[in-house]
């Protein structure tokens, strides 16, 4: 499943550069994660890098975008062009 940034976000700017897929961007009030680009770092890292660096623990699994690990791998391959 994709990740989601809650309204507890303090706009500290540390998550955006950590995302290998460019899924994180500044929204109107807080940072947002594009579920079409978020693979929870599957294919890149063992853990979700944005979650690792977030100082307020405001990045959670998005219940509206549930995906299996295989679906995350398929998304990773689609985004990166790897087969």
ABEGO torsion letter per residue (X at the ends): XBBBBBAABAGAGAAAAABAAGABBBBAABBBBBAAABAGGBGABABBAAAAABAAGABBBBAABBBBAAAAAAAAAAAAGBX
